[in-house]
Amino acid sequence: MTTAVATRAPLARQLRSELRWILRRPRTVIGLGLLCVVPILAGVGLWFAVDNTQGPAGPGLAAIIAGNGLVLPIFTMFLSLPLLLPLVGAIWAADGLAGEANSGTLRGLMVAPVGRIRLLGVKAFGIAVMSLFAVTLMALVGAITGVALFGMDGMLTVSGTTLPVGAALGRIALTIVLVTFQVWAVAAVALAISACTEHPLVVMAATMAGIIVFAVLGAFSSLDWLQPYLITSAWDGLADVMRDPMPVDGLWNSTALAACYLVIGLSLAAIRLVTKDG
Amino acid sequence: MTTSTSARVESASAGSAPVLAARTRGLRKTYGSTVAVDRVDLDLPEGAVMGMLGPNGSGKTTTIRMLLGLVKPTEGTVELLGRALPDGAADSLPHVGALVEGPGFHPFLSGRENLRRNAAFEPLLATGSIKQAVEDALERVGLAQAAHRRYRGYSLGMKQRLGLAAALLVPRRLIVLDEPTNGLDPAGTREVRKVIGDLHAAGSTVLVSSHLLSEIEATCTHVAVLHRGTVVAQGELAELLQSDSTALQVTTSDVDTALNVLRAARISARPSEEGVRVELIGTTAPAVFQALVQAGVEIHEAVRQRTGLEELFARLTEAEESEHLSTVDTIEGAR
């Protein structure tokens, strides 16, 4: 009685529509714009600091910025990872499910029908692509700003060696991937929260509160045993990309931890979404 | 809307029984200790325009949400276009258009962009025909002029129309409209009626909920009355509206014989105080008398009970206000 009926719209069309929808939202455009401002502000701030003291200024990566513009994108990404980038990921996660439920559009998708697991996949894809885009955009603006302000003579690592431009760009690309993956992990957990509520604000507040609590917990030495499980504590270890030779253990660990958060977050979101009333 | 359906599920094989577009059995939904819907057995014949009538909070929307697989029933089964939910949802839902709980759209997108997004997720719509399908749907609900404006700035009536347009993106076998005329002016209401009429003429089944009897009377062939989460009456509108008395109270001392006779004659009846209560659905008072007299049942008295749809519905709504459950008899009578 059934003759080869399409029961799902083409996946590519759904994904395109999702990306288009995220990009059409004014807050997405404004958010991406603000993310571009971060490296510029950081670059200008460092430029003044370096200029005034006639030498290396500031701690860590900032100390090696002079004549070393390609460090700026990496510096900016690490600067944004503890708060700004998770916030951006949380906003997209919040709009993805809670926001759609709030505007009454989620049930429209469900009766289309978009299978609920497929729906989660489409949402996760949208957030993943946008996170990658946001981090890449930030790195790009950072690189341009850095080179413009500080020049480009390869990249001086925190270990004291200088990497050629090609290798330096490789390190920037690696940082983009590592940082994006951390944002995905946070966004996956945010997506799970998003599946449980109709209020996008709750998702953002809960995600940010979680990150702050984790950061606080990571600051107590009596809670050292907890450190390996805190995603925020793993973020410090990512600075290893600026060493030469690059120790990979810390990078692997933090990425593996993020993968755990990602899997748990998506699983919880799937479980909730499948039983959710639309 | 020309090439949009690549293939359509054939109507269920022509059997002797009426084909049902939707069928529920023993549907029940509870939220904590609140019973939203209970024992709902709904039969929606294919090709019918069924009005779901009930005061606010009578379980109309919850029933519809279960029909569409949005909400999982606590108990009971749902069959949609011949497929049992939730497993058959992927097969049946593409053929179902719905406007549930008011229109839901993104305020920052225009009406057209909102519909394009909906269309992108419609399984039956070929990618190449999305544009045309969206324009057709907008045209059909009279929104073509306002299609470029942001949804944020739409009036309540325009929002409602856009919701209707979303349900009409694809030629559907079943359209479910939850309070479609909410917020519409008289002209908009007429247009919705016309759309429903067109859908009916095109062979689609329509389920439309409303708390206004006049609305149902104007558009529907069938009606189901809900009260406190239960279907208290359902059937063809003409039958239910036929007369202002659909039940006959027959006073007799020979209750058992009377019941047997009537049941043998396929007339629904049940014992009541001092006699039997006979439903005048599909039969007439003289036919009832004839059957009883021929069997030698003594009739002391026969009184028509005023349980017409309007009466029933009026009492239901009044009961809602006064919170008296004195209507139970009337409700039972209309079954």
Boltz contact constraints between the chains, C-beta under 6 A:
constraints:
  - contact:
      token1: [A, 1]
      token2: [B, 10]
      max_distance: 6.0
  - contact:
      token1: [A, 2]
      token2: [B, 9]
      max_distance: 6.0
  - contact:
      token1: [A, 3]
      token2: [B, 7]
      max_distance: 6.0
  - contact:
      token1: [A, 4]
      token2: [B, 7]
      max_distance: 6.0
  - contact:
      token1: [A, 5]
      token2: [B, 7]
      max_distance: 6.0
  - contact:
      token1: [A, 5]
      token2: [B, 9]
      max_distance: 6.0
  - contact:
      token1: [A, 6]
      token2: [B, 123]
      max_distance: 6.0
  - contact:
      token1: [A, 7]
      token2: [B, 90]
      max_distance: 6.0
  - contact:
      token1: [A, 7]
      token2: [B, 91]
      max_distance: 6.0
  - contact:
      token1: [A, 7]
      token2: [B, 123]
      max_distance: 6.0
  - contact:
      token1: [A, 8]
      token2: [B, 123]
      max_distance: 6.0
  - contact:
      token1: [A, 9]
      token2: [B, 121]
      max_distance: 6.0
  - contact:
      token1: [A, 9]
      token2: [B, 123]
      max_distance: 6.0
  - contact:
      token1: [A, 13]
      token2: [B, 120]
      max_distance: 6.0
  - contact:
      token1: [A, 13]
      token2: [B, 127]
      max_distance: 6.0
  - contact:
      token1: [A, 14]
      token2: [B, 121]
      max_distance: 6.0
  - contact:
      token1: [A, 17]
      token2: [B, 117]
      max_distance: 6.0
  - contact:
      token1: [A, 17]
      token2: [B, 120]
      max_distance: 6.0
  - contact:
      token1: [A, 21]
      token2: [B, 117]
      max_distance: 6.0
  - contact:
      token1: [A, 25]
      token2: [B, 108]
      max_distance: 6.0
  - contact:
      token1: [A, 26]
      token2: [B, 108]
      max_distance: 6.0
  - contact:
      token1: [A, 103]
      token2: [B, 104]
      max_distance: 6.0
  - contact:
      token1: [A, 103]
      token2: [B, 106]
      max_distance: 6.0
  - contact:
      token1: [A, 104]
      token2: [B, 104]
      max_distance: 6.0
  - contact:
      token1: [A, 105]
      token2: [B, 104]
      max_distance: 6.0
  - contact:
      token1: [A, 107]
      token2: [B, 70]
      max_distance: 6.0
  - contact:
      token1: [A, 108]
      token2: [B, 104]
      max_distance: 6.0
  - contact:
      token1: [A, 109]
      token2: [B, 121]
      max_distance: 6.0
  - contact:
      token1: [A, 110]
      token2: [B, 70]
      max_distance: 6.0
  - contact:
      token1: [A, 111]
      token2: [B, 68]
      max_distance: 6.0
  - contact:
      token1: [A, 111]
      token2: [B, 93]
      max_distance: 6.0
  - contact:
      token1: [A, 111]
      token2: [B, 98]
      max_distance: 6.0
  - contact:
      token1: [A, 112]
      token2: [B, 121]
      max_distance: 6.0
  - contact:
      token1: [A, 112]
      token2: [B, 122]
      max_distance: 6.0
  - contact:
      token1: [A, 113]
      token2: [B, 89]
      max_distance: 6.0
  - contact:
      token1: [A, 113]
      token2: [B, 93]
      max_distance: 6.0
  - contact:
      token1: [A, 114]
      token2: [B, 121]
      max_distance: 6.0
  - contact:
      token1: [A, 277]
      token2: [B, 71]
      max_distance: 6.0
  - contact:
      token1: [A, 278]
      token2: [B, 70]
      max_distance: 6.0
